Amino acid sequence: MIGIDELDVKGRRVFVRADLNVPLDGETITDDGRIRASVPTIKKLLERGAKVIVGAHLGRPKGAPTPKYSLAPVSRRLAELLGEDVAFATDVVGESAVSVTDALQDGQVALLENLRFEPGEESKDDAVRGEFADKLAALADLYVGDGFGAVHRKHASVYDVPQRLPHAAGDLVLTEVEVLKKLTEDPARPYVVVLGGAKVSDKLGVIANLLAKVDRLLIGGGMAYTFLKAQGHEVGNSLLQEDQLDQVRGFLNEAASRGVDLVLPVDVLAATHFAADAPHEVVDATAIPADREGLDIGPKTRELFAAKLADAETVFWNGPMGVFEFEAFSGGTRAVAEALVRSGAFTVVGGGDSAAAVRLLGLPEDGFSHISTGGGASLEYLEGKTLPGLAALEA
């Protein structure tokens, strides 16, 4: 992949595929991390005299204009962060997009409306997707892929448009790939991976691939209960994927045969029900009452996980340890994050809920070596999959 420094952008229309998929409460952005991460590449292009056309998606509007998924609030926040006016097109490739992009002067920026308002963006039909890609490509002279959170999608703006225009990877994408190569090619050891989140099924591929690479694998969050059940323990009403039990038993056996230290919770906060104010108590992870559900790792597990991270040289963390959005059940996620900050390791936070937790809990972002902008993309890269957006940039 070439970077944007190798493109002659002055006076040219540059389409930047960014990842601006931020959480909204009405029109209020509750976490602008992805917008802030996109600013450096856009700013660099503007400073070099490009006419920058930003394209991005928000949510899942299913191929039709949906007011609650409009990028208008994002346009306003992007303008604040850039310190520049951002012209906003009220459609994607229609009259507004054409007039707004035609009016751009050197060093000016526009944002198109949500790419997923167009059915061609996510279409599985190559011809339909290609027709939309032709219209997008017609707006610009050059393409820059900088939306790492979308590179695992075979979507028109990610995969097809770079095939139609001279292209380069943005600085954000280059940094993400460089970091992920450090995790996959020759990581400093001990190499510890911490996985959490709700479902084992979301992490099957990455667990299977990492068991051949890591020294320790720490499992928390909702997915831990399927591991505990696979060992024969009672998990009460805790989140459980019965259909994954055989797969998980296979992981446990493989970890043992490879000498990988697979670490599960030893205690949990067991609540009467799923609610921020639910009564709860600390119980042994192997004896969760039948009428309770685990919503966070307990104090002994927090100490255990911190100890397992203390001598690490490389750490990848993806997925919270509990329901961190509820203050009473955020302690486990905080403990893991703080252990990473204390460590001298090369620490990578794998995007998604983990990155959101760092910000929600008020932890210093510069306390980590890298906070990824792409949860799903990061995991698929670590699985060893070919990511369509990266393949298109490498072509």
HELIX and SHEET records of a PDB file:
HELIX    1   1 ILE A    4  GLU A    6  5                                   3    
HELIX    2   2 GLY A   33  GLU A   47  1                                  15    
HELIX    3   3 PRO A   67  TYR A   69  5                                   3    
HELIX    4   4 ALA A   72  LEU A   82  1                                  11    
HELIX    5   5 GLU A   95  ASP A  102  1                                   8    
HELIX    6   6 LEU A  115  PHE A  117  5                                   3    
HELIX    7   7 ASP A  126  ALA A  138  1                                  13    
HELIX    8   8 PHE A  148  ALA A  150  5                                   3    
HELIX    9   9 ALA A  156  ASP A  160  3                                   5    
HELIX   10  10 VAL A  161  GLN A  163  5                                   3    
HELIX   11  11 ASP A  171  THR A  184  1                                  14    
HELIX   12  12 VAL A  200  LYS A  203  5                                   4    
HELIX   13  13 LEU A  204  LEU A  210  1                                   7    
HELIX   14  14 ALA A  224  ALA A  230  1                                   7    
HELIX   15  15 GLU A  242  GLN A  244  5                                   3    
HELIX   16  16 LEU A  245  ARG A  258  1                                  14    
HELIX   17  17 PRO A  299  ALA A  310  1                                  12    
HELIX   18  18 GLU A  327  PHE A  329  5                                   3    
HELIX   19  19 GLY A  331  ARG A  342  1                                  12    
HELIX   20  20 GLY A  352  LEU A  360  1                                   9    
HELIX   21  21 GLU A  365  GLY A  367  5                                   3    
HELIX   22  22 GLY A  375  GLU A  383  1                                   9    
HELIX   23  23 PRO A  388  GLU A  394  1                                   7    
SHEET    1   A 6 VAL A  86  PHE A  88  0                                        
SHEET    2   A 6 VAL A 109  LEU A 111  1                                        
SHEET    3   A 6 LYS A  51  GLY A  55  1                                        
SHEET    4   A 6 ARG A  13  ARG A  17  1                                        
SHEET    5   A 6 LEU A 142  GLY A 145  1                                        
SHEET    6   A 6 HIS A 167  ALA A 169  1                                        
SHEET    1   B 2 LEU A  24  ASP A  25  0                                        
SHEET    2   B 2 THR A  28  ILE A  29 -1                                        
SHEET    1   C 6 ASP A 261  VAL A 263  0                                        
SHEET    2   C 6 ARG A 216  ILE A 219  1                                        
SHEET    3   C 6 TYR A 191  LEU A 195  1                                        
SHEET    4   C 6 THR A 314  ASN A 318  1                                        
SHEET    5   C 6 PHE A 346  VAL A 349  1                                        
SHEET    6   C 6 HIS A 370  ILE A 371  1                                        
SHEET    1   D 3 HIS A 280  ASP A 284  0                                        
SHEET    2   D 3 ASP A 267  ALA A 271 -1                                        
SHEET    3   D 3 GLU A 293  ILE A 297 -1                                        
END                                                                             
